[in-house]
Amino acid sequence: MELSLVIPVWNDLPGLDRLLKQVATIDAFSEIIVVDDASEVAASPETVPSAAALANRIVWLRSDQRRGAGHARNMGLDRVRGSHVIFFDSDDLFHQNFMEIAALADFESSHSEVGLHDRGRGHFDFMIFRHDDSRILHEGRSGTFSEAEARWSAVGAGMDDAGPKVVSLNRMQALQLCNLPAYPWNKIYRTAFLRDNAIRCTELMVHNDVELHWNSFVSADNILACRLTGAVHFVDSKGNRLTNRRSAERLKVFVALENVLTRIWGRPSELRFPFLRAMVHFSSDLIDWIGNNIDAVHRTELNALARRFYLQHLDRNSMTLLSYGDPALGRRIIRFIQPEDRN
C-alpha cells in the first residue's frame, strides 16, 4: 500500500508546521500533498520550517483563489499517486496509534479474506477509525461524544471492546457508522474507489465534507472499521475555524445533502430505503444543529430551505414508510415541512 496524505490549509501556517513536524516522524506516507487555499501568506518550504524534513516526499499546490477546504481536497485528490489516500486538516494531529492503523490497512490491502458481498478484504474501499475530540479530552477522558461512542460499540469497535482491531462491516453495521459526524480525516480510502465512483468533496466553504463521507458509505461494497484511535480533533470554541462560523454560508449545506440523496435514490431498491432513513436522521440532526449555531437573522431562510428540501426529495410513499418504521422520525420531518410549528 502506498499511502498519500492530502492536507488542505488556509491561513494556518503554525498548525501546518506543527502537523508536518509530526508527519516527519511517521513512516507511513509515500507522499504528502499540501494544498493552500489562497492563504494570505502562501504555504511553502520557505514559510513552513518543518517541511524541510519531508523535502523528498512533499508536493505544494496552491489555489488561485479561496474556494474552501473541499476544493483544496479535490485538488489534492487529482494529484494523488498512491494506491490509498487520507485527508487530514492542518489544525489536527495524528494519534500515537496511527502507525499501527496504517500497518493494519497495509496488511488488509495485501491479504484476501471473505468480506462483504464475498469480496476479499484486500479490496476494502475504505477503513474508518476512531478519533479523540479535544472537547472530550478537556473533560479528562478519551473518545468522542456518547452517541458516537454508542455507534462504535454497536459494531464491535468501541473503546472497551476486546474483539479484533479491524472489523469488516455488513450493511446494517455500515448504517450505524454513516451517521457518525461527517469528518474527512478519519478514513483511509482506496484511491481508485474514490475516482471510479466520482466521490469528491462539495466545493462549499462549510459542510464540504458531508458528501465525501456519505457518498463513500452509500457507494462502498467493503468497509472496514478500526477500533483504534487514529486522530486528535481540536476544536476551539472561541476560534474562527469552520466549526465556529455562524454566517449564511451554512445555508449551502442543502447542496451537499441533495447530492447525497440523488446518489441514494440511484442505489438498488434493497439498499435505497435503509440509507434514506439513515440520511434523513443525519440531515435532521444537522439542520437542527445549524439552526442552533447560525445567526438568528438566517433562521427563517434555513427553515424555508429545509421545508423545500424534504418536499422535493421525499415522496408520499417514502414519507409513509419512514413514519411507519420510525414514528419519531416522521414527526421530525413534519416539523420541518410545517416550520410554523417549530420553536
N, C-alpha and C positions, 0 to 999 in steps of 0.2 A: 504493500500500500504506500503510495506517495501522497502525503497529506499537505495540501495547500492551506495557508492561513490568509484570510482576507480581512483587513482592518479598515473600516471607514473612519474618517476623522474630520472634525470641523472645530477649529479654534480650541484645540485641546493638546497643545504640544507637551505640557507636563505629564498629562495622562498617557499619551502615546510613548513618551520617553520611559515612563515607569513600566508600561506593558512590554516594550521591546527589551528593556533590561531583563525582565523576567523570561521573555521568549528566548533570549540568548542562552539561557540555562536549560531549555527544554529541547531535547534531541528528538523531535517528532516531526518537524515540518521540513518538507523538501523545498518550499518557497514561502516567502512572506510578501504579500501584496498590500501595500499601504495606499489607500485611495483618499486623497484630500478633496473634500467637498468645497473647494474655493475658499479656504481659510484666509483670514486677513494676512497672516504670516504663513507662507507655504510650508508644509511638512516636507522635509528634505534631509539629506545627510548632514547639511550644514546647521540645521535648526534642531535636530534630534540627536544628541550626542551618543546615546546608547546604540544607535543604528550601526555604528562602526563595527561592532562585533558580528553583525549579520550581513556585511557588505557583499558576500558572495551569493547570498540567497534572497536578498530583498529587492523588490520591484516598487518603484514610485510612480503612481498615477495621480493626475490632478484634473478635476472637472473645470471647464472653462467658466462655469457659473454655479452658484449654490443651488442644488436641486434636492438635497436631503440624503439621509443615510441609505434609503432604498436605492436611489440611483447609484450611489457610490458602491454599494454591494453588487449591483448588477454589472457595473464597470469591472469590478474585480473578478466576478464570475466569468466574464467574457475573456479574461486574460489567464485564467487558471490553467495550469498544465498538469496538475496532479490528478491521480485517479479519484481522490476524495478531497473534500473541502470543508473547512469550518469557518464561519463568520464570527468575528469577535470585536466587541466595541472597545474603543480606546480607554474608556474610563472604568473598565472592569479588569479583573485579574483571573488567571487560571488558578485553580485549586491545586494543592500539592499532589492530589490523586490523578491529575490529568495524564501524566506519563503512563500510568497503569491503564487508564481508559483508552489511550491511543494504542497501547500494546494489545489490548483486548480487541479493538476494532481491526487492527492489523491481522491478528490471529483469525478473526471471523471472516475477513475478506479473502483469506487464503485456504480456509478449510470448509468443507461442504458437509452439512448435516441436514436432515429433513427439517424444513421450516414451514412457514405459512404457505399454503397452496402447493405443498410438496416441492417447493423450490429450495435449493441449497442455501444455508445461512450465509455462505460466502457471497451470495448475491444480495446481501442486505442493501436496501435503498437508503436507509439512514439509521443511525444509532442515536437515541436521545438519552441524555444523562442528567443527573440531579445537579442542583446548584445551591449555594448558600446565599441568602439575601441579607444585606447589611442591616436592614431594619430588624431582622430576627437576631442576628449576631449581637446587636446593641442590647438585646434583652438577655444576653448571656447564654443563648442556645443556638444550635446549628439548624440548618434546613431552611424551609420556606414556610408559608402560611398554612394553617391547619387543613384547609380544603385541598390544597395541592398535596400535602403530605398524605391525606386520605386516598387520593388518586394513585399515588405511587405505591402505597401499601396494597391497594386493590389488585395491582398487577404483580405483586411479589417483589417489588423493588423499593420498599420502604427502608428507612434508616435501620430498623431493628430486624429486618428480615434476614434469615440465615441461609437462604437458598443460594443459587448460583448468582454470580455477579452480573451476568448478562442473561436476559430473558427474551425469548422470541415471542412477540405478541400475536395473539389471534385477534380477530376483528373486534370482539367485544372489549378486549383489553385496550386495543388501539383507541376505541371510542372514549375510554377513561382518560387517556393521556392527551388526546387532541383538545380537551377542554382545560388543559393547563394554560397559564399565561402564554401568549404568543411571542416568545422570545426567539431571536435568530441565532443566538450564540450557545445554545445547549444541545447542539446536534452535530454529528459528523455525517456529512452527506456523501453518497457516491455521486461524483460529478456528472457522469453520464445520465443518471436518473433525473437530475435537475434539468439537464439540457434536453433529453429525449421527451420530457413531459412539459417543456416550456414553463418551468416553475421559476419564478423570479419574485423579487420584492415589488410592491406597488410603489411607484415613484411619487410619494407624498412626503410632506415634511414630518408628519407624525403618523403613527399607526401603519407604517410602511411594512412592518414585519408580519402583519396578520395574514396576508395572502401567502407568503413563503411558508409559514407554519402550517396553515390549514390545508393548502393545496398539496403539501407534502404528505399529510396524513390521508387525504382523500385519494391520492394517486398511487400510493405505495402498495406493493404486494408483500414486502418483507421488512418489518420494522423491529429493531432490537431496542430494548430498554436496559440501561446500565444503572445499577443501584448505587454506584459510587458517585461522589460529588466531584464535578469537574471544573466548576467556575464559581467565582465570588462576584455577585452583582451588587454594585454600590449605588445607593440612592440617597441623594442629599435633599432633604425636604425643603431647604431654603435655596437650592441651586437654580440654575437656569438651563438645565438639560431638558430633554424631551418630556420626561416624566412630569415636570413642573409647569408645563405650558397650559394656559387657560384660554387661549385665543380661539378665533373662528377656524383655525387650521384643523381643529379636531372634527369639524363637521364633514371633512372629506373622508372620514372613515367609511362612509357608505360605498365609496368607490371600491375599496378593498373587499367589503362584505359582499357586495353584488358580484364581484369576480369569483369569489369562493362559491357562492350559491349557484352561479352558472355552471361551474365545474361539477358540483354535487348533482345537479339535475342531469348531467351527462353521464353519470355512473349507471351501471346495471341496476335494475329495479330492486334486487335484494339488498343492495348497499345504499341505495338512494335515501330511503326513509330514516334508517339509523343515523346517517351522517346529517341529514336535515334536522332531525331532532336535536342532535348534539350542537349543531351550528346555531340553532335558534336559542338554545340555552346560553351559548357563549355570547352571541350578539346582544341578547337581552341584558346580560350582566355587563357587557362592555358599554352599552348605551346608557345604562343606569350610572355606571362609573363616570362616564363623560359628563352626564348631567350634574353630578355632584362636584365635578372638578373643572368645569368650564365657567367662564364669566357669565353672570346671570343674564346679561343682555342677549346672549346667544341661545338661551334655553328654549324659547318659543320656536325658533327655527329648527333646533335639534328635534323637538317633538314632532314637528311637521315632516321632517325628513324621515324620522323613524316610522311614522304612520304610512308614508308613501312606500317606504322600503318593504314593509310587511304586506301591504296590499298588493304590491306588484309581484312579489316573489312567493307568496303563499296562496294557492288556490283553495277553493272551498273544501275539496277532498283532503288536502294536506292539513288544513285547519281542524277538520273533524278528527282525523287520525291523531294529531298531536294532542288535542284536547281530551280525547278518549283515553289515550295512553298515559297522559300526564295532565290531569285537570289543573294543577297549579301553574304549569307552563301555559296552558290555554288561557288562563285568567291573565297572565302577564302579557300575552300577545294582545288580548282585547284591551288591556290598559294602554298599550302603545297605539292601537288603532283608534281608540277614543281618548285622545290626550286631554280632553276637558275634564276627565275624571282623575287625572294624575295630580298628585300632591306637589 
